[in-house]
Amino acid sequence: MRQARPRWFSISRRSKDSMRLTGLDSRAMPTREASPIATAEILAVGAELLVGETRDTNSGDLARHLTELGVEVRRMAQLPDGLDVISGAVADALERVDLVITTGGLGPTPDDLTREGIARAIGEEPTVDAALETWLREIWDRRGLPFSDVNLKQAWLIPSATAMGNLHGTAPGWWVELDRGLVIALPGPPRELHPMWMDHALPRLQARGLGVDRAAETLRLTGIGESMVVDLIGKDLLEADNPRMATYARADSVDVRISAVSVGSQPAEALVEASVAALSPRIDPYLFARGEDDWPVALSARIGARRLATAEIGTAGYLGLLLGTARFLVAAEQRHDRQADASWLASDVRLRLGAEIGLAVVAEETDDDMRVEVAVDIAGDVSTATQSVFRGGDTGRRRAANAAAAALWRRLAR
């Protein structure tokens, strides 16, 4: 096979016994003129991902990071160890987005086919790189182990690829730059992937131009179902491209996420805030938090310096878990007297524990749902509310706890 000349790959000779692959030297790399990378797809390769033996945490981590940097991740996929599948997925992704990231499939065994898949997708032939081969053989020499020719595929490069160093394994990554986009191949093990991404791939991406002006905000609603939120917002807003709105049903809320990219002289953040302002008349009665704020944060703003004590029956302690990190919470009691009245419980726990506010919830399964009684005692002024929450069992108990937090939040708004 033809020996490919290495590019942006270096071997650091700290000592004869400590040869290490250092990977990309960003100071030596030329910057290629290209438009900023605005869109990406992530392809996780490995049969173990599709049978549940291994969880794909890499894709989520990469997607989160790219989104924070202004790159829209349009698709994430898990692929089996099949050459046709991998090559087809890479080729298709290059038609849709600016950046394709693969994870996994860079090992030495016959079923590690990511390199072959990328090569086939772009029509290039992999060859053994002399510097990579030297580095690999020295690793085996230091271990006192015989070097098998099977490992040579980890020394492959294609003409459009440069190697990215791996100080935690034997699988160098690939940086593949094409006129139609970029492909970055990262190893599957997180302890190898994360350093390669942070130390080698990301600096070069940022030097090249990464992301566009993008902003997003999440509005967290309570006391309303997702279908009702959709009706409240309106089909015209939900189907708009920029800003874009989407709803998500969570365990403790219905979230509305608004995202935008800049248009002309209008920054993305201004577009998002304008949308939030337009939605306010419709959603303010249900809006309890923004971003990643949760019930402790939302309630803290209304409770102030006062202290809260809670008592719960039939919820398996979920109310205490929901509020457990709150600085205002004096104590959270689980009670087992099924005959207790919620209003009596709220007053009892407030007085016994010396709190200004008492909150009690009593949940009882009725057929397939849960009947929930909530009481709030603020300095002796008691209010109660009864409702039915969808589903019984553990789901119903969690929703009962959430209903109690929502009832307290509404009462504190008076």
N, C-alpha and C positions, 0 to 999 in steps of 0.2 A: 504494500500500500504506500502511496505517496506520503512523504513526511510534510505535514502542514507547518508553516512557520508560525510560531506563537505570537499573539498580539495582546498587549496589556496584561501579560501574565509574567510574574517574576518569582524567582526562588531566592529566599533570603538565607545566606550561609552564616547563621549565628555561630555555629561551630559544626564540626564534622558530625557530631552526634545529635544535633538538634536542627536538622534540615526541616524547614517548614514552608508550606505553600502560603504565600502572602496575598495572592490574588491581584485584583485590580489596583493599580496605582493611579488614583484619579488625577494627581498633579501632572501626570505624563500624557493623559488622554486628550485628544483634540475634541472640541465640541462640534458636533455635527449640526448644521443649520437645519432646523425642522420646526414645524408648528408644535405648540405645547401638547403634551399627552393629556387628553380629556376623557377618554373612555377606556375601559379595560374589561377583560374576562379572565377568570381564574379556573384552571382545569386541574383537578386533583386526580392523579393516576394511581391505581392500585386496586386489585381485586379485593383486598382485605377491607377496603372502605365500603364495598357494595354488599358484603355479607355481615357487616356489623362487628367484625373483629377489632377494628380500629376506628376511632372517631376522627373525623376530619376537622380539627380545630384550626389548622393552618389557613384554610380559605377564609374563615371568619375573621381571623386576626389581620390577614392581608387586606381584606375588603374594608375593615374598619379603618385601617391606617390610610389606605388610598382615599377613602371618602373624606377623611379629615384633611387631606392634602388637596382636595378639590377635584379628584378624579371620580367619575361616575362608573361604578362597577355594574355592568349591565347583565352579567350572567356568571353563575358559578355552577360547575358540573363535576360529577365524579365519574371517572372512566375506568373500565376494566383494562387489564394488561393485554390489549389487542392492538397490533400495528395499524390495521385499517381504521379502527375507531380513533386512535390517538392522532394519526396523520390527518384524518378527515376533520376532527374537531379543531385542530390547530389551523388548518387551511380555512375552514369556515369562519373561525373567530377572527382571523386576519382580514377577512372581508368586511367585518362589522365594527371592529374597534381598533384603537391605536396601539394598545398594549395587551399581549397575551402572556399570562404567567402560568407555568406548569409547576406542580409540586409532585415529587415522588418519581419512581421509575428510573433513577439514575444509578442503580446498583450494577453489579457485574454479572448477574445471572441472566439466562435467556429470556426470562419473563420481564426483565427491566427494559422497556422498549421506548422510553420517552425520547432518547436521542434519535433513534431510528425514525420515530414518528415525526419529529420536527424536521429531520433531514428530508424525508419523503415529501412532507407538506410543501417545502420550498424548493424541492428539486435539486438538492445538493448531496454529495457523497461524503460520509465521515471518513477521516483518516486518523492514524495514531500520531499524536503530537509528541515530539521527542522530549520536550521539557516536562510534560505531564508524565510520560513514561518513566523518566528518571526519578521524578519525585515519588511516584508510586513504588518503584523498586526499592528505593531507599527506606521507605516505611517498612516494607517487608524485611529488609535486611536488618533494621534495628530490632525487629521482633524476633529475629533468628528463624524466620519461617521461609519455606520455599515459595517463590513467586509463580503463580499459575497464569498461563496466557489468557485465561478467562477474564482476569482483571484488566486486560488491556483496553477493553471497551470503555473503561472509566478515563482513559487517556485520549479518547476520540475528540476531534473537533471537526467542524465543517468550515468552508471558506468564509462564511458570513459570521461565524461565532468567535467570541473570545471567552477565555476561561475565567471563572470567578472562584477565588480561593476558598477552601474549606479547611479550617484549622481543627475541626471537630469530627472529621470523618475522611473517607477516601473517595468521595464523589464530588469533583469540582462541578460548579454550576456553569451554565451557558448564558452568555449575553449575545443575542442574535439580532443584528440591526439590518433592516431591509428598507427599501424605498416605501413599501406599503405598511410598515409598522415595525414593532419590536416584539421579540419573544424572549422571555426570561425563564430559564429552567432552573428550579431550585430543588434541593434534596427533600425527601419526605420527613425524616426525623426532625421534630421542632428544635432540638438542641443544635442541629446543623443549619436548618433553614433560617432561624431568626438572626444569628450573627451574619450569615451571608447576605441576607436582605438588608440589614441595617448598615453593615460595614462596606459592602461592595455595590449591590444593586441600587439601593436608594440614593446614595450620593451621586451616582452617575445619572440616574433619572432626573434628579433635581438640577444637575448641571445642564442637562439637555432641555429642560423646560417641562415641569410637571404640574398638571392641574390647571384649572381655570377659576375665576372668581365665582365661588359657589357658597351658598349659605343655606342653613336649614334650621327649623325650630319645631319642637314637638309640644303639642298642647294636650294635657291630660285631663280627661273628663270623667265625672262620676255621676251616678244616678240616671244614666241613659244608656240604652243598648246601641250596638254598632249600626243596626239598620235604621234606627231613629236618627243617629248622627248623620248618616248619608242623606236622609230626607231633609235634615236641618240645613246642611251645607248646600245641597243642591247639585244636580247632575252637571250643570255647566261648569262649576268650579272644579269638581272632581275630575272632569275630563280635559281640563286645560293642561297645556304642556309646560308653561312657564309663567308663574310659579306652578309647581305640581303639588297636588294634595293627595294624601292616601290615609285610610283609616286602618287601625289595628286593634283587635280585641285582646286586651291583656288580662291577667288574673285580677288586678286591682283597679283597672281603668279601661277606658276606650281612648286610644291615642290618635290624634290627628297630626300627621307630619307634613309640614310645608317646606318645600325645597325650591331653590331657584338658582339660575345662573345669570350673570350680569348681561344687560342688553344696552349697547351703546354706552351712554354716560351714566346709566342707572346701575349702581352696584347691587349685587345679589342680596345683600342684607336689607337694603331699602325696599326691594321688591317683596321680601318675606314679611317685613314689618308692616307693609301696606296691606298685605293679605290678612295678617293677624288682626289689624285694625278693622278691616272690612267684615271679618267673621265675628268680632266681639259681640255685637248686638244679639247674635244668634246663639252663641255658646257660653257667654259669661255666666249664666246661672249654673252651669255644670263644670266650669273650668276651676280645678283646684290646684294645678301645678303645671310648670313648664319645664321642658328639657328632661333631665333625669331626676328631678326632685320627686320625692315620695311622700307618703303620709306624714312621717315625722317632721319633714321640712314644712309641708303645707300647714300642719296644725300648729307648729311652733310659732309661725307668724301671727296667729290669732290668739294663742294661749298667752304669749308674752312671758311675764315673770311668774305666772300662776303655776300651780302644781296639779297633776292629774293622777288619780288612782282608778284602776279598772277592776271589774269583776265579770267573769264570763261563765256561762253554763251551756254545755252542749256544743262548744266550738273547738274542743281539743287544744285550747291554749293559743289559737291562731291570732286572737286580738293582741295578746302579749307579744307574740312574735312580730306582728305587723308594726308595733310601736316600740319594740325593744331597744332601739338605738336612740330614742328621744330623750333629750336632757330633762324634759319636764315631767317624765313618768316617775312617780314615786314607787309604785308597785303594781303588778298585774296578778290578780288572783284567779285561780280556777276553782269554781265551787261545784258541788255535786248535788245540791238540794233542788231537785226538779220542781218542787212546789214553790220555790222562791219567786217573788215578783220582781221584775226588772227595776221598777222605781224604788222599791225598798232596798234592793241591792246597791243601786247607785248612791243612795244617801248613806247607807251603812258603810260602804267602803270609803267614802269621802270623809266621814266623821271619824272613823276608827284610825285612819292613816294620816289625818291632819292635812288633807289636800283641799284646795279651793274648788276643785271640779271632780265629780264622780261620774264614771261612765260604766254602764252595765249592759250586757247583751245576754239574752236567753234564746237559744235556738232549739227547735224541736222538729224532727222529721215528720212530714205529713204526706202520705202517699209517696210521690216521686220528688217532691220539693221540700223546702225547709221554711217553717214559720219562724220569723225572727222578731223579737221584741227588744227594743233599745230604749234605754232611759239615760238622760243626762241631768245631773244635779249640779247647778252652779250656785254656790253659796246659799243653798236651801231652796232655790227655785228649780223645780223638777218638771221636765217635759218628757213625754213618751211617744213612741211611734211603733207601729206594727206593720210588717210587710212580709211578702213571700218572695224567697229567692229561688231561682231556677236550679234544680237538681238537689238531691240529697247527698248523703255520704260525705266524703272528704271535700269534694268540690263545694257542696253546700255549706260546710263549716267555714271554709275559707271565704266564701262570699258573705256569710253572716258577719264575720269579723270585719270585712271591708265595709259592709253596710253600717256597722257601728261607728267606724271611723268617719264615714261620710255624714252620718247623723250628727256627730259632734262638730264636724266642720261647718255644717249648715247652722247649727244652733249658735256657734260662736260668731256667726256673721250678723246676728240680730243687733 
